[in-house]
């Protein structure tokens, strides 16, 4: 884990973006491997957070 990875993890925790945090390792590996560009990386992280929030809201209902 790099310093930037650690800083990103702390920022996600502070912002309470646990959906992103849960899948960060997998998506970082994809990005480092060249499978995801910058915008793709951000998009999949955002989608993970949206999915987690929708799931939690559905479970509450």
Secondary structure, 3 states (H helix, E strand, C coil): CCHHHHHHHHHHHHCCCHHHHHHHHHHHHHHHCCCCCHHHHHHHHHHHHHHHHHHHHHHHC
